[in-house]
Amino acid sequence: MPGPRVLVASDLDRTLIYSTAALALTMPDARAPRLLTVEVHESKPLSYLTETSAHLLTELGDAAVFVPTTTRTRKQYQRINLPGPAPTYAICANGGHLLVDGVSDPDWHAGVTARLADECAPLEEVRDHLAATADPSWVRKHRIAEDLFAYLVVERELLPEEWVKELAEWAENRGWTVSLQGRKLYAVPKPLTKSAAMREVARRTGARLTVAAGDSLLDADLLLAADRAWRPGHGELADAGWSGPTITALPERGVLAGERILREFLRAAREG
């Protein structure tokens, strides 16, 4: 098909868009970047990027196949109003849903659910374990996302590190993985990956170069699968010092990391 041959698959939260708590505006107030609201929830602004990022993202949409790639559910993703051309493809629920013009591809979803049934413990077992072992003193919400994975909303300062380690070991033995991102603790089946969905979009679009970015453990497979990738100076991957031969660890943290990532994407798209 004619058009761009570079595919850009990027995580959203704490990679391109940022909550107030994640902005990391450490500069003097007078030098802080101007921000654009890209998500409103319950009539309140929730997520932002810089105005410079907005311009870069608009340029990127014309230069490459831009694919938002998120662990968010479809409903949560659809709250986001990114600048630039509307993406033809989006990856939601950590790869469980591949959206084409905003609609989930039923064949892709059916294939994912069949693989999960074959390769890992059922969601109900994980849900019940979380309900039995998580202490209500530090859990605020129990959630099931798209009937694919589970997550808890927690009081991070009260969350016992030992409990998280024990949960990770328990999940590992059942084909699941655990990721802690801000106030959310995710339990996700290992076969449920962003990288698989990215490869499918690359196949459909004929992309010759894939680039990616992300900050969390759930992004690691995506970054490793891309030809080139970047991670910001914050998040699970940065905290662990994680990297790889085709992955660039950036020093920037917070919303300015998102700006840097978009500059790298745009450079790769133009060179690619």
C-alpha positions as CSV (number, residue, x, y, z in Angstrom):
1,M,0.0,0.0,0.0
2,P,1.3,3.6,-0.7
3,G,2.2,5.8,2.2
4,P,4.6,5.8,5.2
5,R,6.7,2.7,5.7
6,V,7.7,3.5,9.3
7,L,5.4,2.2,12.1
8,V,5.6,4.0,15.4
9,A,4.1,2.0,18.3
10,S,4.1,4.0,21.5
11,D,2.8,3.5,25.0
12,L,0.7,6.4,26.2
13,D,0.6,6.9,30.0
14,R,3.9,8.2,31.4
15,T,5.4,7.9,27.9
16,L,3.6,10.4,25.8
17,I,0.9,11.7,28.1
18,Y,1.1,12.5,31.8
19,S,-1.1,13.0,34.8
20,T,-0.5,16.0,37.1
21,A,1.4,13.7,39.5
22,A,3.7,12.4,36.7
23,L,4.6,15.7,35.0
24,A,7.8,16.1,36.9
25,L,8.0,19.9,36.4
26,T,11.2,20.4,38.3
27,M,12.2,23.7,36.5
28,P,11.3,27.1,37.9
29,D,7.7,27.9,37.4
30,A,8.3,30.7,34.9
31,R,10.2,28.2,32.7
32,A,7.6,25.4,32.8
33,P,6.3,24.3,29.4
34,R,2.8,25.2,28.2
35,L,0.6,22.1,28.5
36,L,-2.3,20.8,26.5
37,T,-5.1,18.7,28.1
38,V,-5.6,15.5,26.1
39,E,-7.9,13.6,28.5
40,V,-10.9,14.7,30.6
41,H,-12.5,12.3,33.1
42,E,-15.6,13.0,35.1
43,S,-15.4,16.7,34.0
44,K,-11.8,17.1,35.3
45,P,-8.6,17.3,33.2
46,L,-6.6,14.2,33.7
47,S,-3.7,13.9,31.2
48,Y,-1.5,16.3,29.4
49,L,1.4,16.7,27.0
50,T,3.4,19.8,26.1
51,E,2.2,22.1,23.3
52,T,5.5,21.3,21.6
53,S,4.7,17.6,21.8
54,A,1.3,18.3,20.3
55,H,3.0,19.9,17.2
56,L,5.4,17.0,17.0
57,L,2.7,14.4,17.2
58,T,0.7,16.1,14.4
59,E,3.8,16.0,12.2
60,L,4.4,12.4,13.1
61,G,0.9,11.4,12.1
62,D,1.7,12.5,8.5
63,A,5.2,11.0,8.4
64,A,4.5,7.5,9.8
65,V,1.9,5.0,10.8
66,F,1.3,6.1,14.4
67,V,-0.2,3.4,16.6
68,P,-1.2,4.2,20.2
69,T,-0.3,1.1,22.2
70,T,-1.7,0.9,25.7
71,T,-2.8,-1.3,28.6
72,R,-5.9,0.8,28.9
73,T,-9.3,-0.7,28.1
74,R,-11.0,0.5,25.0
75,K,-13.3,2.8,27.1
76,Q,-10.3,4.3,28.9
77,Y,-8.4,4.8,25.6
78,Q,-11.4,6.5,24.0
79,R,-11.3,9.3,26.6
80,I,-8.0,10.4,25.1
81,N,-8.1,13.1,22.4
82,L,-4.7,13.3,20.9
83,P,-3.7,16.0,18.4
84,G,-3.0,15.1,14.8
85,P,-4.6,12.7,12.4
86,A,-6.8,10.1,14.0
87,P,-4.8,6.8,14.1
88,T,-6.1,4.1,11.8
89,Y,-4.8,1.5,14.2
90,A,-4.7,1.4,18.0
91,I,-3.7,-1.4,20.4
92,C,-5.7,-1.6,23.7
93,A,-5.8,-3.9,26.7
94,N,-2.1,-4.7,26.3
95,G,-2.7,-6.3,22.9
96,G,-6.1,-7.9,23.6
97,H,-7.9,-5.6,21.3
98,L,-6.6,-4.3,17.9
99,L,-8.7,-1.3,16.9
100,V,-9.2,-0.5,13.2
101,D,-10.8,2.9,12.8
102,G,-11.9,2.7,16.4
103,V,-13.5,-0.7,16.2
104,S,-12.1,-3.9,17.7
105,D,-11.0,-6.5,15.1
106,P,-13.1,-9.6,16.2
107,D,-10.7,-12.2,14.6
108,W,-7.7,-10.7,16.4
109,H,-9.5,-10.7,19.7
110,A,-10.7,-14.3,19.2
111,G,-7.2,-15.5,18.5
112,V,-5.9,-13.8,21.6
113,T,-8.5,-15.2,23.9
114,A,-7.9,-18.7,22.5
115,R,-4.2,-18.4,23.2
116,L,-4.8,-17.3,26.8
117,A,-7.1,-20.2,27.4
118,D,-4.4,-22.6,26.2
119,E,-1.3,-21.2,27.8
120,C,-2.0,-19.7,31.3
121,A,-4.2,-20.0,34.4
122,P,-7.7,-18.6,34.1
123,L,-8.5,-15.0,35.0
124,E,-10.9,-16.2,37.7
125,E,-8.1,-17.9,39.6
126,V,-6.0,-14.7,39.6
127,R,-9.0,-12.6,40.6
128,D,-9.8,-14.8,43.5
129,H,-6.2,-14.8,44.7
130,L,-6.0,-11.0,44.6
131,A,-9.3,-10.8,46.6
132,A,-8.0,-13.3,49.2
133,T,-4.6,-11.8,49.7
134,A,-4.8,-8.1,49.1
135,D,-5.4,-6.1,52.3
136,P,-8.3,-3.6,52.2
137,S,-6.2,-1.2,54.2
138,W,-4.1,-0.4,51.1
139,V,-6.4,-1.5,48.3
140,R,-8.9,1.1,47.0
141,K,-10.4,-0.8,44.0
142,H,-10.4,-4.3,42.4
143,R,-10.9,-4.2,38.7
144,I,-11.2,-6.6,35.8
145,A,-10.2,-5.2,32.4
146,E,-12.0,-6.4,29.2
147,D,-12.3,-9.9,30.8
148,L,-8.5,-10.3,30.0
149,F,-6.6,-9.2,33.1
150,A,-6.9,-7.8,36.5
151,Y,-5.6,-4.7,38.4
152,L,-5.7,-3.1,41.8
153,V,-5.8,0.6,42.6
154,V,-3.6,0.9,45.7
155,E,-2.3,3.3,48.3
156,R,1.3,3.1,47.0
157,E,3.0,4.3,50.3
158,L,1.2,1.5,52.2
159,L,1.7,-1.3,49.7
160,P,4.0,-4.0,51.2
161,E,7.0,-4.7,48.9
162,E,7.1,-8.3,50.1
163,W,3.5,-8.9,49.1
164,V,4.2,-7.6,45.6
165,K,7.2,-10.0,45.3
166,E,5.2,-13.0,46.6
167,L,2.4,-12.1,44.1
168,A,4.9,-11.9,41.2
169,E,6.3,-15.4,42.1
170,W,2.8,-16.8,42.4
171,A,1.8,-15.3,39.1
172,E,5.0,-16.5,37.3
173,N,4.1,-20.1,38.1
174,R,0.7,-19.6,36.4
175,G,1.8,-17.9,33.2
176,W,1.1,-14.4,34.4
177,T,3.2,-11.3,35.1
178,V,2.9,-8.5,37.6
179,S,3.6,-4.8,37.0
180,L,3.3,-1.8,39.4
181,Q,2.7,1.5,37.6
182,G,1.9,4.5,39.9
183,R,-1.1,3.6,41.9
184,K,-2.1,0.6,39.8
185,L,-0.8,-3.0,40.2
186,Y,-1.5,-5.1,37.1
187,A,-1.7,-8.9,36.8
188,V,-1.5,-9.7,33.1
189,P,-1.3,-13.1,31.2
190,K,2.2,-13.5,29.7
191,P,0.8,-14.3,26.2
192,L,-1.2,-11.0,26.2
193,T,1.5,-8.7,24.7
194,K,1.7,-5.4,22.9
195,S,4.5,-6.8,20.6
196,A,2.2,-9.4,19.0
197,A,-0.3,-6.7,18.1
198,M,2.4,-4.4,16.8
199,R,3.7,-7.2,14.5
200,E,0.2,-7.7,13.1
201,V,-0.1,-3.9,12.3
202,A,3.3,-4.0,10.7
203,R,2.2,-6.9,8.5
204,R,-1.0,-5.2,7.5
205,T,0.7,-1.8,6.7
206,G,3.8,-3.2,5.1
207,A,6.0,-1.3,7.5
208,R,9.7,-1.7,6.9
209,L,10.9,-0.1,10.1
210,T,9.2,-0.4,13.5
211,V,10.0,2.0,16.4
212,A,8.6,2.1,19.9
213,A,8.7,3.6,23.3
214,G,7.4,2.7,26.8
215,D,8.3,3.0,30.5
216,S,6.9,-0.1,32.2
217,L,7.5,-3.8,32.5
218,L,4.5,-4.3,30.3
219,D,6.2,-2.4,27.5
220,A,9.4,-4.5,27.6
221,D,8.3,-7.0,25.0
222,L,7.2,-4.1,22.7
223,L,10.6,-2.3,23.0
224,L,12.5,-5.5,22.3
225,A,10.4,-6.4,19.3
226,A,10.9,-3.0,17.6
227,D,13.8,-2.2,15.3
228,R,14.6,0.8,17.5
229,A,13.1,1.9,20.8
230,W,13.4,4.4,23.6
231,R,12.5,4.5,27.3
232,P,12.3,7.6,29.5
233,G,14.4,8.2,32.6
234,H,11.4,7.3,34.9
235,G,9.2,4.2,35.4
236,E,9.7,0.5,36.1
237,L,12.3,0.0,33.3
238,A,14.4,2.9,34.3
239,D,14.2,2.0,38.0
240,A,15.5,-1.5,37.1
241,G,18.2,-0.1,34.8
242,W,16.7,-2.2,32.0
243,S,17.9,-1.8,28.4
244,G,18.8,-3.7,25.3
245,P,21.0,-3.5,22.2
246,T,18.4,-1.5,20.1
247,I,17.0,0.5,23.1
248,T,18.1,4.0,24.0
249,A,17.7,5.0,27.7
250,L,16.8,8.7,27.8
251,P,17.8,10.9,30.7
252,E,14.7,13.0,30.5
253,R,11.9,12.4,33.1
254,G,8.3,13.4,33.2
255,V,6.4,15.3,30.4
256,L,9.7,16.5,28.8
257,A,10.6,12.8,28.2
258,G,7.5,12.6,26.1
259,E,8.6,15.5,24.1
260,R,12.1,14.0,23.6
261,I,10.5,10.6,22.5
262,L,8.4,12.3,19.9
263,R,11.5,14.1,18.5
264,E,13.2,10.7,18.2
265,F,10.2,9.2,16.6
266,L,9.9,12.0,14.0
267,R,13.6,11.8,13.2
268,A,13.4,8.0,12.7
269,A,10.3,8.4,10.5
270,R,12.0,11.0,8.3
271,E,15.2,8.9,8.0
272,G,13.4,5.6,7.6
